Amino acid sequence: MKTKNFLSLVAGLALTMSPTAFAANDTLKIGFVGVTSGAKAAWGISNVRCMQTRAKWINSEGGVKIGGKTYDIEIITWDTQDNTTRAREGMEKMVQEGIHYVVGPNTDPTAAAVRPVAEKDGVMYFPYAFPKELYSQPASNAVLGMIANYQSGPAIYKHLKENNGVKSVAFLAANESDALSQRAGGVSAAKHLGLKIIAEDAYQSDTRDFAAVVTPIVEEEPDLLVLSGVAGGTAPLIIRAARELGYEGFISAETAQDAEQLKEGAGSLANGFISVGGASTPEIRSAKMEEFIRRYTEDHGKYDDESNTKVYALEYILETLKANPTAIDDVDVFQNAMDDFEAPNPFIKGDAKLRYVGSTSFGQKRQVGVPMVVTEYRDGKFETLFVTNVD
């Protein structure tokens, strides 16, 4: 009798409860197509970890409300292995999954490789690659997720010229398209500033002993050595070789680097190395950014400065969709909203805003607006050298 009464009670409660009481959130899939293995793996791994940490955080708080629906975020990942064929296959997989918003790829060739698929099948993608043709008309589906070398390079060179008396510069790049393209942009910027170009050299991407590569540069004694498009695992090898050969000038890069790799690969010889940091410093980061760093570290064991920039792509996607709910299935709506889009920046103190930028570089707003933080490596960590903005 007791069992019968209990079952009757449960049935009665079920009938009186709201039909939405047991309804699960819808799922919003956001893709990642980028490099997570090989020499450049750190770039993509930072992307994925940021996306996963932020999605987990949002889901734990009940999901994200877009229009009249609430969504749990699911991150779908694909490792390009820095291979153009793999990159195209990854973007095609996203299309098959019905995904319209993708973060990545992380290198110039792979970002170019996915463009036809994205434009044909209606995907907005957020590459960490610098070719201007990806973001300039008639292209419209790519949004640069970071500061480009042709934006940070001039800022660094100008700072060193005005504050440290730098007058000459040598450029060194891997013999591959993205690095060579970044070298060309750096050379152009340096010439525009009136700096003397000492060298425009290159090395094979699988080089590990750089003594022979940097010896001719060291002998010319440039005030600044720029490592164009240098991978995180390669930078400390070049720095060590140059310093051990007696080079005493400045060394810089326009790509973000990892302090742990610099510490392990070059130690104190890397002190003074200048690079583009993440879009945050302790002085400007909000309590929410501090919480993100805590959660990221808890999830993945350690935090890296580059993630200060990589955290932004997912946030821009979600906030733009929240402002324009029909864009979930229509990237044309997303694109039309970009010029006037504005939302509070949760990661910076004060009244900072999320805005799309890039008009100066691309003739249209196809870049996420993040602070340009230039850092100097010192004794195992990055210290802020200066902060500025694009546009």
C-alpha positions as CSV (number, residue, x, y, z in Angstrom):
1,M,0.0,0.0,0.0
2,K,2.8,2.4,0.9
3,T,4.5,1.7,-2.4
4,K,1.3,2.4,-4.3
5,N,0.8,5.7,-2.4
6,F,4.4,6.8,-3.1
7,L,4.1,6.1,-6.8
8,S,0.8,8.0,-6.9
9,L,2.4,11.0,-5.2
10,V,5.3,11.0,-7.7
11,A,2.9,10.8,-10.6
12,G,0.9,13.7,-9.2
13,L,3.9,15.9,-8.8
14,A,5.1,15.2,-12.3
15,L,1.7,16.3,-13.7
16,T,1.7,19.5,-11.7
17,M,5.2,20.6,-12.5
18,S,6.0,22.9,-15.4
19,P,6.7,21.1,-18.6
20,T,9.9,23.0,-18.9
21,A,11.2,21.8,-15.5
22,F,13.0,18.9,-17.0
23,A,13.9,20.6,-20.3
24,A,17.6,20.6,-21.1
25,N,19.3,23.6,-22.7
26,D,19.9,23.6,-26.5
27,T,23.4,23.1,-27.6
28,L,25.4,25.7,-29.5
29,K,28.5,24.2,-31.2
30,I,31.5,26.4,-31.7
31,G,34.4,25.0,-33.8
32,F,38.1,25.1,-33.5
33,V,40.3,24.3,-36.6
34,G,43.9,24.9,-35.7
35,V,47.3,23.4,-34.9
36,T,47.6,21.4,-31.7
37,S,50.6,19.2,-32.6
38,G,54.1,19.8,-33.9
39,A,56.4,22.8,-33.5
40,K,53.6,25.3,-33.5
41,A,51.2,23.4,-31.2
42,A,51.4,25.9,-28.4
43,W,49.5,28.5,-30.5
44,G,46.5,26.2,-31.1
45,I,46.5,24.5,-27.7
46,S,46.1,28.0,-26.1
47,N,43.1,28.6,-28.3
48,V,41.4,25.3,-27.4
49,R,42.1,25.6,-23.7
50,C,40.7,29.1,-23.6
51,M,37.5,27.9,-25.4
52,Q,37.1,24.9,-23.2
53,T,37.6,26.8,-19.9
54,R,35.3,29.6,-20.9
55,A,32.6,27.2,-22.2
56,K,32.8,25.1,-19.0
57,W,32.4,28.3,-16.9
58,I,29.4,29.5,-18.9
59,N,27.7,26.1,-18.8
60,S,28.3,25.8,-15.0
61,E,26.3,29.0,-14.6
62,G,23.3,27.7,-16.7
63,G,24.4,28.4,-20.2
64,V,24.2,31.5,-22.5
65,K,20.9,33.1,-23.4
66,I,20.6,34.1,-27.0
67,G,17.2,35.4,-28.0
68,G,14.5,33.3,-26.3
69,K,16.7,30.2,-25.9
70,T,19.4,29.2,-23.5
71,Y,22.3,27.2,-24.8
72,D,25.1,25.0,-23.4
73,I,28.3,25.6,-25.4
74,E,30.1,22.6,-27.0
75,I,33.6,23.0,-28.4
76,I,34.3,20.8,-31.5
77,T,38.0,20.6,-32.2
78,W,40.2,19.6,-35.2
79,D,44.0,19.5,-35.3
80,T,45.3,20.8,-38.7
81,Q,48.8,19.6,-37.9
82,D,49.7,22.8,-39.7
83,N,48.8,21.1,-43.0
84,T,46.6,22.8,-45.6
85,T,44.8,19.6,-46.6
86,R,44.0,18.8,-43.0
87,A,42.8,22.4,-42.5
88,R,40.3,22.1,-45.4
89,E,39.1,18.8,-44.1
90,G,38.6,20.3,-40.7
91,M,36.5,23.2,-42.0
92,E,34.5,20.8,-44.0
93,K,33.8,18.7,-40.9
94,M,32.6,21.9,-39.2
95,V,30.2,22.5,-42.1
96,Q,28.9,18.9,-41.8
97,E,28.3,19.5,-38.1
98,G,26.2,22.5,-38.9
99,I,28.7,24.9,-37.2
100,H,28.8,28.5,-38.4
101,Y,31.4,29.9,-36.1
102,V,35.0,28.6,-35.9
103,V,38.1,29.8,-34.1
104,G,41.4,29.3,-36.0
105,P,43.4,28.4,-38.0
106,N,46.7,29.5,-36.5
107,T,49.1,29.9,-39.5
108,D,48.9,31.8,-42.8
109,P,48.8,28.8,-45.2
110,T,46.1,26.9,-43.3
111,A,44.0,30.1,-42.8
112,A,44.1,30.7,-46.5
113,A,43.3,27.1,-47.2
114,V,40.0,27.1,-45.4
115,R,38.7,30.4,-46.9
116,P,36.9,28.8,-49.9
117,V,35.0,26.4,-47.7
118,A,34.1,29.1,-45.2
119,E,32.9,31.5,-47.9
120,K,31.0,28.8,-49.8
121,D,29.2,27.3,-46.8
122,G,28.6,30.2,-44.6
123,V,31.2,30.0,-41.8
124,M,32.7,32.9,-39.9
125,Y,36.2,32.0,-38.8
126,F,38.6,33.8,-36.5
127,P,42.2,33.0,-37.6
128,Y,45.4,33.9,-35.9
129,A,47.1,34.6,-39.2
130,F,48.2,37.8,-40.8
131,P,47.6,37.9,-44.6
132,K,45.6,41.1,-45.3
133,E,43.7,39.5,-48.1
134,L,41.8,37.3,-45.6
135,Y,40.3,40.4,-44.0
136,S,40.1,42.9,-46.9
137,Q,37.3,43.1,-49.4
138,P,36.0,41.1,-51.2
139,A,36.8,38.7,-48.3
140,S,34.3,39.0,-45.5
141,N,34.2,35.8,-43.5
142,A,37.5,36.0,-41.6
143,V,38.0,38.0,-38.4
144,L,41.6,38.4,-37.2
145,G,41.8,37.2,-33.6
146,M,44.9,39.0,-32.5
147,I,47.3,41.9,-33.2
148,A,49.1,41.5,-36.5
149,N,52.8,41.9,-37.0
150,Y,52.3,44.8,-39.3
151,Q,50.5,46.5,-36.4
152,S,52.8,45.5,-33.5
153,G,56.0,45.7,-35.5
154,P,55.9,49.4,-36.2
155,A,54.9,50.1,-32.5
156,I,57.8,48.1,-31.2
157,Y,60.4,49.6,-33.6
158,K,59.1,53.2,-33.0
159,H,59.3,52.6,-29.2
160,L,62.9,51.3,-29.4
161,K,63.9,54.1,-31.8
162,E,62.5,56.9,-29.6
163,N,63.4,55.4,-26.2
164,N,66.5,53.3,-26.8
165,G,68.2,54.9,-29.8
166,V,67.8,51.9,-32.2
167,K,68.9,52.9,-35.7
168,S,69.5,49.6,-37.5
169,V,67.7,46.3,-37.7
170,A,68.2,42.8,-39.0
171,F,65.4,40.4,-39.8
172,L,65.5,36.6,-39.5
173,A,62.7,34.3,-40.5
174,A,61.9,30.6,-41.2
175,N,61.9,29.8,-44.9
176,E,58.1,29.3,-45.1
177,S,55.4,31.5,-46.4
178,D,53.9,32.9,-43.2
179,A,57.2,33.8,-41.6
180,L,58.6,35.3,-44.9
181,S,55.4,37.4,-45.2
182,Q,55.8,38.7,-41.7
183,R,59.4,39.5,-42.4
184,A,58.4,41.5,-45.5
185,G,55.9,43.5,-43.4
186,G,58.5,44.2,-40.8
187,V,61.0,45.3,-43.3
188,S,58.5,47.7,-44.8
189,A,57.6,49.2,-41.4
190,A,61.2,49.6,-40.4
191,K,62.0,51.4,-43.7
192,H,59.1,53.7,-43.1
193,L,60.5,54.6,-39.7
194,G,63.9,55.4,-41.3
195,L,65.7,52.4,-39.8
196,K,68.7,50.9,-41.6
197,I,68.1,47.3,-42.7
198,I,71.2,45.3,-42.0
199,A,69.9,41.8,-43.1
200,E,66.8,40.0,-44.4
201,D,67.9,36.4,-43.7
202,A,66.1,33.0,-43.5
203,Y,66.6,29.5,-42.1
204,Q,65.1,26.1,-42.8
205,S,62.1,25.5,-40.4
206,D,63.7,22.3,-39.0
207,T,66.9,24.1,-37.9
208,R,67.9,23.4,-34.3
209,D,71.5,24.7,-34.3
210,F,71.5,28.4,-35.1
211,A,75.1,29.3,-34.7
212,A,75.9,29.3,-38.4
213,V,72.6,31.1,-39.1
214,V,73.1,34.1,-36.8
215,T,76.9,34.5,-37.1
216,P,76.7,36.8,-40.1
217,I,74.1,38.9,-38.4
218,V,76.0,39.2,-35.1
219,E,79.1,40.3,-37.0
220,E,77.1,43.2,-38.5
221,E,76.1,44.3,-35.0
222,P,72.5,45.6,-35.7
223,D,70.8,47.5,-32.9
224,L,67.8,45.2,-33.2
225,L,67.3,41.6,-34.3
226,V,63.7,40.8,-35.3
227,L,62.6,37.1,-35.3
228,S,59.8,37.2,-37.9
229,G,57.0,34.8,-37.3
230,V,59.1,32.7,-35.0
231,A,57.6,29.6,-33.3
232,G,57.7,29.3,-29.5
233,G,60.0,26.4,-29.6
234,T,62.5,28.1,-32.0
235,A,62.8,31.5,-30.4
236,P,64.9,30.4,-27.4
237,L,67.3,28.5,-29.7
238,I,68.0,31.6,-31.8
239,I,68.2,33.9,-28.7
240,R,70.7,31.5,-27.1
241,A,72.9,31.2,-30.2
242,A,73.0,35.0,-30.7
243,R,73.8,35.8,-27.1
244,E,76.5,33.1,-26.9
245,L,78.1,34.6,-30.0
246,G,78.3,37.9,-28.3
247,Y,75.3,39.8,-29.6
248,E,74.3,42.6,-27.2
249,G,71.5,44.4,-29.1
250,F,67.8,44.1,-28.7
251,I,65.9,41.0,-29.9
252,S,62.2,41.1,-30.6
253,A,59.3,39.1,-32.2
254,E,55.8,40.1,-33.3
255,T,54.3,36.7,-32.4
256,A,53.3,35.8,-28.8
257,Q,55.8,33.6,-27.0
258,D,55.7,31.3,-24.0
259,A,57.7,32.3,-20.9
260,E,58.3,28.7,-19.8
261,Q,59.8,27.8,-23.2
262,L,62.1,30.8,-23.0
263,K,63.1,29.9,-19.5
264,E,63.9,26.3,-20.4
265,G,65.5,27.0,-23.8
266,A,67.5,30.2,-23.1
267,G,67.4,30.9,-19.4
268,S,68.8,34.3,-18.4
269,L,70.1,34.8,-22.0
270,A,66.5,35.6,-22.9
271,N,66.3,38.5,-20.5
272,G,65.3,41.6,-22.5
273,F,63.6,39.7,-25.3
274,I,60.6,41.8,-26.5
275,S,57.4,40.3,-27.9
276,V,53.7,40.9,-28.2
277,G,52.1,39.7,-25.0
278,G,48.5,38.7,-24.3
279,A,45.8,41.4,-24.2
280,S,46.1,41.9,-20.5
281,T,48.4,43.0,-17.7
282,P,47.9,42.8,-13.9
283,E,47.2,46.5,-13.9
284,I,44.3,46.4,-16.3
285,R,42.7,43.0,-15.9
286,S,39.3,42.8,-14.2
287,A,38.1,40.4,-11.5
288,K,36.5,38.3,-14.2
289,M,39.9,38.0,-16.0
290,E,41.5,37.0,-12.7
291,E,38.8,34.3,-12.3
292,F,39.3,33.1,-15.9
293,I,43.1,32.7,-15.2
294,R,42.3,30.8,-12.0
295,R,39.9,28.4,-13.8
296,Y,42.2,27.9,-16.7
297,T,45.1,27.0,-14.4
298,E,42.8,24.7,-12.4
299,D,41.7,23.0,-15.6
300,H,45.0,22.7,-17.5
301,G,47.8,22.9,-14.8
302,K,49.4,26.2,-15.8
303,Y,48.5,29.4,-17.5
304,D,50.3,31.1,-20.4
305,D,50.4,34.8,-21.3
306,E,49.2,34.2,-24.8
307,S,45.8,33.1,-23.5
308,N,45.1,36.7,-22.4
309,T,44.5,37.3,-26.2
310,K,43.0,33.9,-27.0
311,V,40.2,34.2,-24.5
312,Y,38.6,36.9,-26.6
313,A,37.4,35.0,-29.8
314,L,34.7,33.0,-28.1
315,E,33.5,36.0,-26.2
316,Y,33.2,38.1,-29.3
317,I,31.2,35.4,-31.1
318,L,28.8,34.9,-28.2
319,E,28.3,38.6,-27.5
320,T,27.6,39.3,-31.2
321,L,25.1,36.5,-31.3
322,K,23.4,37.7,-28.1
323,A,23.0,41.1,-29.7
324,N,21.7,39.5,-33.0
325,P,20.1,36.2,-32.3
326,T,19.2,35.3,-35.9
327,A,22.9,35.3,-36.7
328,I,23.1,31.8,-35.1
329,D,22.2,30.4,-38.5
330,D,22.9,33.3,-40.7
331,V,26.4,34.8,-40.9
332,D,25.2,37.6,-43.1
333,V,23.4,39.0,-40.1
334,F,26.6,38.6,-38.1
335,Q,28.6,40.5,-40.7
336,N,26.1,43.3,-41.0
337,A,26.2,43.8,-37.2
338,M,30.0,44.1,-36.9
339,D,30.4,47.8,-37.8
340,D,28.1,49.0,-34.9
341,F,28.6,46.1,-32.4
342,E,29.6,47.1,-28.9
343,A,29.4,45.3,-25.6
344,P,31.1,45.6,-22.2
345,N,34.6,44.1,-22.1
346,P,34.4,41.6,-19.2
347,F,38.2,41.2,-19.0
348,I,39.4,44.8,-18.4
349,K,38.7,47.1,-15.6
350,G,36.5,50.2,-16.1
351,D,34.2,50.8,-19.0
352,A,36.2,49.2,-21.8
353,K,34.2,47.8,-24.7
354,L,34.3,44.9,-27.1
355,R,34.4,46.4,-30.6
356,Y,35.5,45.2,-34.0
357,V,38.4,47.1,-35.4
358,G,40.7,46.8,-38.4
359,S,39.5,49.6,-40.6
360,T,43.0,51.1,-40.9
361,S,44.6,47.9,-41.9
362,F,41.9,46.2,-43.9
363,G,39.4,48.9,-45.0
364,Q,36.7,47.1,-42.9
365,K,36.1,46.0,-39.4
366,R,37.4,42.4,-39.5
367,Q,39.5,42.2,-36.3
368,V,38.7,41.7,-32.6
369,G,39.6,44.8,-30.6
370,V,42.1,43.7,-27.9
371,P,44.7,45.8,-26.2
372,M,48.2,45.6,-27.8
373,V,50.4,44.6,-24.9
374,V,54.1,44.6,-25.6
375,T,56.2,42.7,-23.1
376,E,59.8,42.2,-22.1
377,Y,61.0,38.8,-20.8
378,R,62.8,39.0,-17.5
379,D,63.9,36.1,-15.2
380,G,61.1,33.7,-16.1
381,K,58.2,36.0,-16.7
382,F,56.9,38.7,-19.0
383,E,56.9,42.3,-17.8
384,T,54.8,45.0,-19.5
385,L,56.8,47.3,-21.7
386,F,53.9,49.4,-23.0
387,V,50.2,49.1,-23.9
388,T,48.4,50.6,-27.0
389,N,45.6,49.8,-29.3
390,V,44.8,49.2,-33.0
391,D,42.8,51.9,-34.9
